[in-house]
């Protein structure tokens, strides 16, 4: 029995995913400076031309890479604003359990955006703005349903939570590699829940 032939769209998507995975691995190890179209193409098993065809330029590849490495699944069935927020935090830190290249690549790109590669900052501005709005809405929802303290300013709290999440993740990939990533995530999420929960 002959295997079904893949469509052109399927082959295109497979190539795109392989390029993103190769770029992720390179950034996780060496940072964004290691990302050239030629290096990514070679690591993915393609030519530089394939990378250029799918992404156009290094800048566009890095922009797509930020989106790719920041994507994670979040449970959608939590009953309260607080539980939605803590589920989100748990999902965000979930990538730490195996210290995945995806998480490490994202964190390297983010830290580089504040110093070594300021051109990345504009790519993060929109993503981080959306990130803040999602968290702030969970807080608004939690204040409304009584699960989150009513004295919190949602925007300020959202920024503080992002700092907690990214700070914990950075530690897991830098000087705290000896600490269980699962334990670190559990402590961070538990502390977040206790600090935000409304008094009974």
N, C-alpha and C positions, 0 to 999 in steps of 0.2 A: 504494500500500500504506500503510495507516494504522499509525502507531507504536503499540506496545502502551501501554496506560494504566498509569501507576504506581499501586502500591497505596498505601493510606493510610500504612502503615508506612514505605514508601520516601519518601513526601513528608515525613513527620515527621522521618525521619533526615536528609534533605537540609536541612531547615530548621534542625535542631540543628547540623549541621556548618557551615552558613553563619553562624550566630550565633557559634559558637566561633571561626571564622576572623576574623570582624569584631572580636570582642573581643580576639583575639590581636594584630591589627594596631593597634588603639587602644592597648593596653598597651605594645606594642613602641615606639611613638612617644611616648606621653604618660605611661605609668605607670598604675597601677590607679585613680588618682583620676579618670581620664578615663572610667572604665567606669561609666556609668549605664545602666539598662535602656533608656531612651529613646535614648541615643547609640548603643548597640550595635544596637538594633532598626533605627535609621535607616541605620547603616553596612551592615547585612546586607540592607537592602531590605525590612524588615518593620516592623511596629508594635512599640511597647513591650510590648503585650499578648502577642505571640508569644514574646518573650524571657521574660516572666513565666510563661507557660504551660509552657515547657520547663525553666526553672531556678528559678522561684519567687522568688528574691531576688538582690540583688547578691552577697551573701556566698556563696550556693550556686553562682552563676555563677563566681565567682573560684575556688572549690574545684574545680569541674569544669575550669576553665581550667588550673589547676596540673597536674592529671592529664593533660590534653590536650597541654600543651606539654612535659611530661616524658616522653612516649611516644616510643620509638625502637626500631628493629629491631636485634636482637642475633643474630649468627650462633650457631647451636646445635650445631655439629658439631665443635668443637675437642676435641683429644684430651687435653689436660692442664689442670690448674687454672690454671696460669700463662697458657696460650694463651686460655682462656676469659676470664680477667681482662683481658688486653690486647685481646682482641676487643671486650669490653664497653667498655673505655676508648676504643677507636677509634670504636666506634659512637656513644658519648656525644658525642665531639668532632666527629663527622662533620657535625653541623649547622652547624659553624663554617665549612665550606668556602664556603658561599654567604652566610654571616652571615644566616641565615634569621630572619624575624620571630618564628617559634616559639621559637627559642633565645633571642632577645633578650627576648621577653616573659617567658619563664620566669626568666631571670636578674634582670630588673627586679622581678618578684614576690618572688623569693627575697631580694634585697637589701632590699626594702621591709619584708619580714617581720622584719628585724633592727632596724628603726628607724622609718621613716615610717608603716608600717601594721602594728603589732604584732599586730593581729587575724589577720593571715595566718599567724602563727607556728604556731598550732594545726593549720592545714591541712598545713604542711610537716612537722610532728613525725612523723606516721604515715608519710608518704612517705619521709622521710629515714631513719626507723627501718628500713623495708623495704630501702631502698637499701644501708644499712650491712650488713644481714644477708646480702644477695645477695653483696656483695663479700667479706665475711668467710667465707662458705661457699666461694667460689672459692679463697680463701687456704688454708682447711682442706683442700680437695681437693688443692691444689697441694703442700702439705706432705706429704700422704698419698701422692701419686704421685711425689714426689721432684723436682718441677719448681720448687718455691718453698722458699726458705731456712727451715729448721725453727725458727730462733730468733725468728721474728716472732710477736707477739700478733695474732691475726686481727682483733679488734675495733679495736685501736689503729691497725693498718695500714689498715683500711677507712676510718677517719675521715681519715687522712692522704691517702689516695687521693682521697676526695671533695674535699678541699681543693685538691689538685693539679688535678683536672678542672674544678671550678668556678672556681678562680683563673685557670686558663688561658683558660677561656671568658669570664670577666669582662674580662680584658685584651684579648681579641680584639674585644670590643664597646666598649671604652673608649679607653684611651690607646695601644693597639697596633693600631689599624686599618690602619696602614701595613705591618704584617707579614703575610705570607701565612698565612692561616688553616690551609691544608693543611700548611705547614711547621711551624707551631706545634703542630698536632695530632701530627704525626710525631715531633717532638722530645719532646713530653710522653709519648707512648706508649712511645717507645724508652727514655727515661730510667726509666720505670716498670718496664719489662721488665728492664733491667740491674740495678736496685736490688733487685728481688725474686727474681731467678733464683738457684737453688741452685748452689753451686760444683760444677763437674764433677769 
